[in-house]
């Protein structure tokens, strides 16, 4: 059976639809994250891409957006920015992991690698302890070749009925689907000190989408530069999601 190639009705040229959207997803725009009380929730979060900076507030302010993606495959494409009365103020946007709390201990099943990643210790001689309730699994996303973007040292099954992770086990070979992090690290930086001045808006352009793995966060850092002053900022991001309502 040959491959069907749609053609124009009047000049027999092939019709091509170029899109970065992944099959099975739809395009959506948002300035708010997902409700974190339930990993099946879509939207309804408490964090918004907006800032009303007034004099005497900290010069550097941070906004986190958290999305439920373990049962709702989600990609980020690009975004829109709007600012008012900025004076060379700066915006940095990156992807970081949720953090797992740990304590120093002995003879455990956990070790700390390079001061930021929690890895399994298969001989029960580990040096840190992690309570089950404190574990924050961070999914290893796939790259554009369908391959894991990094090693993963934990496996787990997500139960869509109980909405909980089960069978959390070590994967010493690094072929697992999840990791755990003891401190925040930058996975990817989208905007690095983007400068805003006056009152304006910007539509960012991108042609590739990045998957948001479970347990990752979008981090917005807004820095007020120079003499403290009142200014405002808001934004929206363009996403591809399997479920948007």
N, C-alpha and C positions, 0 to 999 in steps of 0.2 A: 504494500500500500504506500503510495507516494505521500509527500508532505503537502498539505493544503496551503497554498500561498494566495491570499486574497489579492485581486487585481482591480485596478480602476476600470470602470465601465466604459470609458471613452477612449483611453489610449493604452490600455493593457500594461500600465506600469504597476509594480508591486506596491501595495499599501503597507506602510510600516508604522507601527505605534511604538515610539521610544519612550520608556518610562522607567524610573528607578524603583517604582512601587513593586513590592514582592507579591506574588500571586497569593490570593486568599486574604489579602489585607485591603483596607480602604483608607483613604486619605482623611485626616481630621486635623483640626487646629485647636490649640488649647493654651490657656494662661494659668491653668490650675492642675494639680496632680491628682492621684487616686486616693480614696479613703483607705487608710492603713489599718483599720480595725478588722478588715476581712480581705484576704488576698484575691477574692473573686470580684471585688468592687471595681467599678469603672467610673472615673472622675469622682467628684464629691470630696476631694481632699481639702486640707486646711492651709496649704501653701500655695501662694500665687506669685507670678512673676511681676512684682510691682514693689516700688520703694518710694516712700515720701520722707526724704531726709530733711531733718530740721537741725538747726545749729545746736551744738552741744551733744548730739548723738555721736557714737563712735565713727571715726573716719572710715573704717572698713566694716561693711555690713554684709552678711551672708544669707542667701536664700537657698534652701534645698527643695527639690522636687522628687517625690518618690512615686514610682508607677508599679502596679501589679502586673507582672509579665509572665509568671510561671505558668499560667493557664490562658494567657492572652498575648501571643507573640507581638512584639512592638518594636518599631524602628523609628529613629529620629532622622529627619531630613535636613531641615533648616529652620529659620525663624525670622521674626520681625521685631524691631526695637523702636521705642519712642522715648524721647527724653525732653525735659522742660527746665530751662534755667541752669543747665549744666555749665561748669567752667573747667573744661579739660578733664572732667571726671572719667573714671576708667571702669570697664567691665571685663571680667574674666569668667569664662564658662568652661566647665570640665565635667568629666564623669569620674565618680569616686565610689568606693564600696561602703555599704553599711558595715559597722564595726562590731566585733564580738568582744565582750568583756571577759577578761581572764584574771587569774591571780597566780602568784608565784607558789610553786609547790614542788614535791618530789615524787618519783615513782608513779608518774601518771601516763596517760596515753596521748599526751599532747606535747609538742615542742614549738618553740618560737624560732622562725627562720628569718634571719636578717632584721630582726626587730619589728617586722610588720605582718608576716604571714604565719598563721597557725597551721601546723602540719602534723600528721599522725606520727606517733612513736610506737612501733610495733613490738617493742620489748618491755613496755611498761616501766621505762626508766626516764620518762619525760619530766620536764622542769616547770611546766605550768598546768593549771587546772582550769577547766571550763565547765560551768554548769549547763546542763542540757537546755534549760530555758533561755540561756544567754547566747546560744549559737545562732549566728546570722549567716546563712548560706548565700554565697554570691556565685551566680551561675557563670560558667565559662561560655562566652558567646562564640558563634561561628563567624569566620571571616567570609570574604566574597567567594572563596573557593569551596565553601561548605566544610571547612576544617576548623577545629578548635583553635581559637586565637591564642591560647596559652595552656599550660599544664593545669590539671585539676587534681586535687589530692583528697577529695571526698566524693562519695556517691550517696544518693538519696532518692527515694521515691516520693512523689507528691500525690497525696490522696485527695481527689477532687470532691469527695463526699465530706470528709472530715475537715478538709482544707488545712491539713497539717502534713509536714514531712515525716516520712517513716523510713526505717531501715537505713539510718545514717551510718555509713561505714567508711573506713579508711581505704584509700587507694594509693598505696605507696609508689606505684609505677608512674603516677602522674597522668593517668588516662581518665580520671574522674570528671564529673560534670560540674563540680562545685569547688569553691575555696572558702576559707575563712580568714579574715584580716583583723589584726589587733589594733591597727591604726589606719588612718586615712591615707591613701596613696592616689595619685592621679593616673587613671587608666588612659584617658585621652583628653586633650585640651582643644576645645572648639574655638574659643576666642581668647586671645592673650592680651590683656590690657587694651581693649578696644576703647578709643578715646571719643568722648561725647562733649560737644560744646554748643551752647545756645539752646535753641528749641528746634528739634528736627526728628526725622524718622529714617530708619534704614531697613531695607528688605535684603536679607542675606541670601546669597545664591549658592546652591550646592547641587551636584548631580548624582551623588551616591548617598545611600542611607546606611546608618549604623544600627545594629541591633542593641536594644537595651535589655541586658540579661537581668534575671531576678536578683534582687539585692543590690543593684547599682543605683546610684543617685545622680541627678543633675545638680551641680553646685554652681550658683551664681555669686560671685564676689564683686561688690560694688564699692569702689574706693573714691571718697571725696578728696580731691586734690587741692593743695594750697590752703588759702584762708577759708575757714569753715563758712559754708553758705547753704541756704535752703535750695533744694532741687528735687525733681521727681523723675521716676523712670518706670516704664512698664513694657512688657513684651509678650510675645506668643511664639509657640513652636509648632512646626509642621511635623506630623507623625503619620506613620502607616501602622494600623492596628488590625488584628483579626476581629476584635469586637470593640465597638466604639459606643455602645449603649446597652 
